[in-house]
Amino acid sequence: MSAKLLLLEDDPAIARTVAYALERDGLLVTHSLLVRDARQQLQRTRFDLLVLDVGLPDGSGLDLLRDVRNAAPTAALPVLMLSAHGEEIDRVLGLELGADDYLTKPFSPRELAARVKALLRRAGNGNSNGHPAAPAATAAALFHDDETGQRISLRGQALPLTRREYRLLSHLLRGAGRIHSRDALLAAAWGDDSESTDRTVDTHIKTLRAKLREVDPGREYISTHRGMGYCLDVQ
């Protein structure tokens, strides 16, 4: 069956362009203009992925993202956020709330479609019950994230992480099984530090891999997806 997407976007022209690009790839798109309508759609239909705009006439897609992540039936749904160009605070907040990917306007519909398909592949495009696969439970069995103390343990052994490494791994854990772009990881760990680059993320991921390997030498937890980013593999 084709994957079902909920698109929350108040600009009809953008919505038509996005829906056309996604439907051309065989995806089923339900469009909502308002946050209120999107909430009603989520109650009626099981979706495989959400594409949420930030600024809406009756609220913010960030509010809906928060609700999705806090509700058991939808907590594992892949979410891609859209926002106006230059609104970095929205991007950072969205990633902190659990968004899996982010695009700023204007964007290429082809790029959006490619990112959507990548998120669906990582989620397994739904299980037999119609919900995306949720590796978070598996991650919780392997890792323990002490958010208060900013410490993470793997198989009961504390990892000697720096502050940035902790933020990176904690973000990967919250979205275990999904691909995180370098931009998303950069925002999660460095915020608005303009001196940091994609290369900085690569360097810290390399160090993280080495520390994970010291605890569990027989397994590689962080995989690279060329042109897209990194994923924490726990299944």
N, C-alpha and C positions, 0 to 999 in steps of 0.2 A: 504494500500500500504506500501511496505517496505521503511524505511528511506533511504535517499540518503546521502552519506558521500563523502567529498573530502579529500583525503589524499595527503599531500605535503611532500614528502620524497625522497631524492636523493640516498639513499642506496637501491638498488634493493632487496637485501636479507631481510632487515628489512621490506620493503614495502610488499614483498610477505607474510611474516609471519603475519604482521598486517592485511592485506587484508583477508588472510585465516581465521584468528580468528574472524573477523567481519562478513564476509560472512557466516561463519558457524552458526552465530546467526541470519541469515536472512536479513542482511543489505546489501545495494548496495554500492559498493566502486568504486570511480573513482580515479585513481592514477595519480599524476603529479610529474615529476622529477624536474621541474624548477618553479620559482615564476612566470615567464612570462606565462607559460602554465596554471598555476593555475588561474591567473587573467582571461585568456580567457575562462576557464571552468566556472568561476563564472558568466561571462557575458552570457553564453549560457544555463546554467542549474540552477535550483533552488535546492539548497542543504539544508538538515536539520541540518547538523553539519560539522564542519571543524576540521581536525587533521593536525596541521602544525608543521613541523620541523623548527628549528631556522636557522641553518647554511645550506645554499644552494649555488650551484656554481654561480648563478646569483643574489644573494641577501640574504635577511633574511625573514623568516616567520613572524618576528615581523613587517616588513614593510607591509606585506599583512594584518596582524591583524589590524594595524592602519587604513588601507584603508577600511577594512570591517566595523570597528566600526564608521567610519566617513561617510559611505554611507547609506542613508535611507533604501534601499531595503534589506540590509544585516546586519544592525546595531544590530539586536537582535539574530543573529545566534550564537548558542553555539560554543565555540572554545576551543579545547584542544591542548596545546602546547607540543612539544617534544624538548629536548635539550640534549647536551652531559653532562655526569656526572660532577658535580662540578661547572658548569657555573652559579653561583648564580645570577650574575648581569643580565643574560638573563631571569632567572626566575622572579626576582623582576620587571624588566622592562615589561615583558609580562603581569604580573598581573596588573601592573599600567595601561597598555594599554587596559585592559579589557578582558584578557583571563579568561575562567571559570575554568580551571583546568590545571595541569602541571604534566608531567612525565619526569623523567630524565633517560637517557640510561645508562646501559641496564635495560629493564623493562620486566615484564611478559605480554605476549599478552593477557592472561586471565584477568589480572588487567586492562589493557587498555580497553578491551571489556566491562568490568563491569562499568568502569567510563563513557564510551561512552553511554551505556544504561541508566545510571543514569542521565546524562545530557539530553538525549532525553526524558526521563520520565518527567523531570522538565519542559522541553520546550513544552510538549504536543505532541511531534512528528509531529509538523506542524498543521496548520489550513486548512480550506477549500481552501485557496488560495495557499497552498503549502509552506507558510512561518511559522517559529516557532511562537508560541504565544509570545507576547511582553508585559509583565506586567510593563514595564518601564513607560508607560503613566499613569497607575494606581498609581504607586509609586510617580510620580511627582504630582499627585492630592492630595496625603496625606502628602508627605514630601517635604521640601524645603532645598536644600543643598547649603549653601553659602560657596563656596570653597575658596574665597578670605579671608573671616573672619573665616573660619573653624568652622562654626556653622550650625547646622541642626535643623529645626523646624518640629514638627508633628502636623498636624491640626492647624497650625498657632501659636503654642506655642513652644518657644525655649526650647531645651533639654539641661540640664546642663551636658555637656559631657567633659571628659578629652581629652587630645590630642590623646591618643591611642583609646579611645572609638569613637572619631570622625572618625578616619581613618578606624576603623572596620566597622562602620555603613555606611560610605560613600562608602566603597568597596561593602558591601552587597547591597546598593541601586543601584549601577551601574550594578550589576548582579541580580537584583530582580527576584525572581522566580526560581533561579538556586541554586544548591547545591555548596557550597564553602568548600573545604577541610580545615582542620586546618592549614596545611602547607601554603595554599594560603592566608589565613587570617593572619597568622603569618608574612609572607613576606610583605603583604600589610601594616600592622600596625607597625611592628618592624624592617623590612628590614633585615640587616645582624647582628642584635643583637643576638649573640650566646647564651646569658644567658636566653633567653626567650624560653618557651616550650609550648607544646600543652595545658598543664594545665593552663598556663597563658591565652591562648585564651579562655578556658572554663570559667575562673574566670571573664574575662571582658565581655563575652557574658551574663553571669548571671547578672552582674551589668547593662548592657544595657537593658536587659529585664525588670528589675525593674524600670528603668527610663522611658521606653516606657509605662509601665503599669500605672505609675503615671499620664500620660497624657491621656491615653485611657485604662481604667481598664477593659473594656469588650472585649478586643481583645489581642491575643498573636501573635506578629508579627514575631518572630524568632523561627523557628522550628529546632529540632535536628534530624538528619538522622544518625542513629547508624552505625558506621564504615565508614561514608563518610564525615560528616561535618554539616554545618549549612546553613539554607536558610531563606531569608527574604520573607515572604508570604504577598502579598498585594492584592490578588484577592479573 
